[in-house]
Amino acid sequence: NAPEAQNAVWYMVDSLTYEVKFTNKSESTQSYIYSPKGTETRYFIESKYYPHAIMDTVANQYPKHNITDVYVRSVKKKSTYQARISIRKGFFRKRESDIKLLNFETNGKYIDAQDVATK
């Protein structure tokens, strides 16, 4: 799918789902997630370009959380934003808790939040 991919790293999400994260030809981070449900593409956004609607939602509704990633998520030709947030504690080694995925329409309208199970 991405012949120009550099620095590709594969992850096993679960027994049927795999993710490959890489640098694309425009030197942006991108990933593909392969599962029985289909392929999901993620285009990661640098923190200086995070949409204000996402930052405002996190600040107002989840004030103790930090944004760890924001990306454009494309599944079956439908694009949305998804933000990963968590509470980070610890001085030298940050531990995350209460991890959530927030979903937004491409116009910035908040859709919903999902809790992420931690190990």
N, C-alpha and C positions, 0 to 999 in steps of 0.2 A: 503493500500500500504506500510506502514512503521510501523509494529507492535512495533518496538523498539524506536519509536519517543518519545522525551522528550520535555517538555516546549512548546507544540504546541499552536499556536495562529492563530485563523481564522480571515480573513479579507473579507469583501464584496467589490470586486472591482467595480462591477456594478450589475444591477439586475439579470444578468445571469452568472456572473463570480465570483468565490471564490478562495482565496489563503489561504493555510495553511503553515505557516513557523515554523520550528522546529529544534531541535538539533538531529542529527542522532547518531547511535551507535558509530561512530568514533569521536564524539563530534564536528562535523562540522555542520555549518548551511546549511539547505536545505529547499526547498519549492516545493509545487505542486500547479499549477494553473489549476483549473477545469473550462472549458467553453464549450459552444456548439461546438466549433471548435476542441475540444479534450483536452488532458492533457499535460501540459508543466511541465518539471522538471527543477529546478534550483539548482546548487551546488555552493554555495558562496565560494569565495576565499579570504583568509586573505590578507590584504594589503601588507604584506612583500613578498607575492608570486605572486603579479600581474605580468603578462607577460610584458616584456620590450617593445614589439611592441605596446601594448595598452598604456602604459605610455608615450612612445615617440610620438604616434599619438595625444594624448591629449595635451601634451606640445607644439607640433608644430602647430596643427590646431585649438586648443581651449585653448590658453594660459591663459585666465582669468577664466577658469573652474577648478573645483576640482573633482576628482573621488570620488563618494560616495559608489559605489558598483561595483564589477566585479564578474561575475558568468559564469559557463558553463551552457548553455541553451540547453536542449534536447527536441525536438519536433519530433514526428513520426520517431524516430530512427536516426535523424540528429542532430548533436551537433555543436554548435557555441559558441563563447564568446559574452557576452553582457556587456557593461560598462554603468553605469548610471553616468552622470556628471551634474554639476550645478555650477552656480555662487553663492557663499555664502557671504552674507553681514550681518553686525551687530556685535556688540562687545560681549554682553552676550547671546543674543538670535539670533541665526543665521537664516536668512531668505534666502530661495533659490529662484533663478530666472533662466530663460533660461535653463530649465531642458531638457536634451537630452539623448536618448539611442543610443549608438554606437554599431554597429554590426561588428564582426570580424570572419573570418574563424578560425578553430582551429590551423592553422599554423601562425596566427597573422595578416594575410592580412586584411586590412580595407575594409569593404563592403559598409556601409552607416550609416547615422544618421537619427534619428526620433525625432521630437520635442514632448515633453510630455506636455499635457494640464495641467494647474494648476487651482485650484479652486479659 
